[in-house]
Amino acid sequence: MISPISDDDRLMIRLQEGDRAAFDEIVEKWQGKLIGYFIRISRDRQLSEDLAQETLLKIYSQSWDYLPLGRFRSWLFRIAHNLFIDDYRKRSHDALIRAARGRTDDGTQAVDLLLADAVALDENLHRSEVLSCIQEALDEIPEVQRSVFVLHYFEEIPLDEVCEIMETPLATTKSRLRLAKEKLAEKLTFRGLHLRPET
């Protein structure tokens, strides 16, 4: 079944027809979201801004490769994810994990989703402290698991789209998400937060 043409598809069609204003609209709509995504998986503000810009430039240069089938978000984040992996491989693991932390977004939606599966062991643990615990723990799990977790919880992308973005089977994606939550649960317990196991 073919998905209906989305507003993003229409922007891409305009871009393919040579309308530069369409690209400006894409940048305005997606640049902040891309920066937020990269910050959550890299913890590095400057790197995130650079990768977001590089992603958008690839969108522009590869616009003719895009088919308007209602899957723009998956296509966009697949490009973003691949750029991050390429950059990740160029850097040492320790350098990336310990990258300078910039100012991050509040993460309200992600925390709401995550806390639906969480129980604070310390009743005095404030929301901001919970988010800080989650972000610190995310730094300590493997990149592929962190990426699945961030895409699903922070970017609110369904697992079938996460599969497209990371180019992995659904079973693999589910397994990585489960492992991410298990490792986070272990690390967060030491920080006063308990995640309920998957049911």
TIKE-551726 format. One record per residue (C-alpha): residue in three letters; y, x, z. Coordinates in steps of 0.5 Angstrom, whole numbers, always signed. Layout:
<vexzas>
ALA / Y / X / Z
...
</vexzas>
This chain:
<vexzas>
MET / +0 / +0 / +0
ILE / +7 / +3 / -2
SER / +12 / +3 / +3
PRO / +19 / +0 / +2
ILE / +25 / +4 / -1
SER / +29 / +6 / +6
ASP / +36 / +8 / +6
ASP / +34 / +15 / +6
ASP / +30 / +14 / +0
ARG / +37 / +11 / -3
LEU / +41 / +17 / -1
MET / +35 / +22 / -4
ILE / +36 / +18 / -11
ARG / +43 / +18 / -11
LEU / +42 / +26 / -9
GLN / +37 / +27 / -15
GLU / +43 / +23 / -19
GLY / +48 / +29 / -17
ASP / +52 / +25 / -12
ARG / +54 / +30 / -7
ALA / +57 / +25 / -2
ALA / +49 / +23 / -1
PHE / +48 / +30 / +1
ASP / +54 / +29 / +6
GLU / +51 / +23 / +9
ILE / +44 / +26 / +10
VAL / +47 / +32 / +14
GLU / +51 / +27 / +18
LYS / +45 / +23 / +20
TRP / +40 / +28 / +21
GLN / +43 / +35 / +23
GLY / +44 / +33 / +30
LYS / +37 / +30 / +31
LEU / +34 / +37 / +27
ILE / +38 / +41 / +32
GLY / +35 / +37 / +38
TYR / +28 / +38 / +35
PHE / +29 / +45 / +34
ILE / +32 / +46 / +41
ARG / +26 / +42 / +45
ILE / +21 / +47 / +42
SER / +25 / +54 / +42
ARG / +30 / +53 / +47
ASP / +35 / +57 / +43
ARG / +41 / +53 / +41
GLN / +44 / +58 / +36
LEU / +37 / +59 / +33
SER / +36 / +51 / +33
GLU / +43 / +50 / +29
ASP / +41 / +56 / +24
LEU / +34 / +52 / +23
ALA / +37 / +46 / +22
GLN / +42 / +48 / +17
GLU / +36 / +52 / +13
THR / +32 / +45 / +13
LEU / +38 / +41 / +10
LEU / +39 / +46 / +5
LYS / +32 / +46 / +3
ILE / +33 / +38 / +3
TYR / +38 / +39 / -2
SER / +35 / +45 / -6
GLN / +28 / +41 / -6
SER / +31 / +34 / -7
TRP / +27 / +33 / -14
ASP / +21 / +34 / -11
TYR / +22 / +28 / -6
LEU / +19 / +22 / -8
PRO / +22 / +15 / -5
LEU / +16 / +12 / -2
GLY / +19 / +11 / +5
ARG / +17 / +17 / +8
PHE / +23 / +21 / +8
ARG / +23 / +23 / +16
SER / +16 / +26 / +15
TRP / +18 / +30 / +9
LEU / +24 / +32 / +13
PHE / +20 / +34 / +19
ARG / +15 / +37 / +15
ILE / +20 / +42 / +12
ALA / +23 / +43 / +19
HIS / +16 / +45 / +22
ASN / +14 / +50 / +17
LEU / +21 / +53 / +18
PHE / +20 / +54 / +25
ILE / +13 / +56 / +24
ASP / +15 / +62 / +19
ASP / +21 / +64 / +24
TYR / +16 / +64 / +30
ARG / +11 / +68 / +26
LYS / +17 / +73 / +25
ARG / +19 / +74 / +32
SER / +14 / +76 / +38
HIS / +11 / +71 / +42
ASP / +15 / +73 / +49
ALA / +22 / +74 / +45
LEU / +21 / +66 / +43
ILE / +19 / +63 / +49
ARG / +24 / +67 / +53
ALA / +30 / +66 / +48
ALA / +36 / +64 / +51
ARG / +37 / +57 / +53
GLY / +43 / +53 / +51
ARG / +45 / +46 / +53
THR / +40 / +41 / +51
ASP / +41 / +33 / +50
ASP / +39 / +29 / +56
GLY / +32 / +27 / +53
THR / +33 / +20 / +56
GLN / +28 / +16 / +51
ALA / +23 / +22 / +52
VAL / +23 / +22 / +59
ASP / +23 / +14 / +59
LEU / +17 / +15 / +55
LEU / +14 / +20 / +59
LEU / +15 / +18 / +66
ALA / +11 / +11 / +64
ASP / +5 / +16 / +65
ALA / +8 / +20 / +71
VAL / +8 / +19 / +78
ALA / +13 / +23 / +82
LEU / +10 / +27 / +88
ASP / +16 / +28 / +91
GLU / +20 / +22 / +92
ASN / +27 / +26 / +92
LEU / +26 / +29 / +86
HIS / +32 / +26 / +81
ARG / +31 / +25 / +74
SER / +35 / +31 / +72
GLU / +30 / +35 / +76
VAL / +24 / +31 / +72
LEU / +27 / +33 / +66
SER / +28 / +40 / +67
CYS / +21 / +41 / +70
ILE / +18 / +38 / +63
GLN / +23 / +43 / +59
GLU / +20 / +49 / +63
ALA / +13 / +47 / +63
LEU / +14 / +46 / +55
ASP / +16 / +53 / +55
GLU / +9 / +55 / +57
ILE / +4 / +51 / +53
PRO / +2 / +54 / +46
GLU / +7 / +52 / +40
VAL / +3 / +48 / +36
GLN / +1 / +43 / +42
ARG / +9 / +43 / +44
SER / +11 / +41 / +37
VAL / +6 / +35 / +37
PHE / +8 / +33 / +44
VAL / +16 / +34 / +42
LEU / +15 / +30 / +36
HIS / +11 / +24 / +39
TYR / +15 / +24 / +45
PHE / +22 / +27 / +44
GLU / +23 / +25 / +37
GLU / +19 / +18 / +38
ILE / +15 / +19 / +31
PRO / +8 / +16 / +31
LEU / +2 / +20 / +31
ASP / +0 / +18 / +24
GLU / +7 / +21 / +22
VAL / +6 / +27 / +26
CYS / +0 / +29 / +22
GLU / +4 / +29 / +16
ILE / +9 / +33 / +19
MET / +4 / +38 / +21
GLU / -1 / +37 / +16
THR / -7 / +36 / +21
PRO / -12 / +31 / +21
LEU / -11 / +25 / +26
ALA / -17 / +28 / +31
THR / -14 / +35 / +31
THR / -7 / +32 / +32
LYS / -9 / +27 / +38
SER / -13 / +33 / +41
ARG / -7 / +37 / +41
LEU / -3 / +32 / +44
ARG / -8 / +31 / +50
LEU / -9 / +38 / +51
ALA / -1 / +39 / +51
LYS / -1 / +33 / +57
GLU / -7 / +36 / +60
LYS / -3 / +43 / +61
LEU / +3 / +40 / +62
ALA / +0 / +36 / +68
GLU / -3 / +42 / +71
LYS / +4 / +46 / +71
LEU / +8 / +40 / +73
THR / +4 / +39 / +79
PHE / +6 / +45 / +82
ARG / +13 / +43 / +80
GLY / +12 / +36 / +84
LEU / +11 / +31 / +78
HIS / +4 / +28 / +77
LEU / +2 / +26 / +70
ARG / -3 / +20 / +69
PRO / -9 / +23 / +65
GLU / -10 / +19 / +58
THR / -14 / +13 / +58
</vexzas>
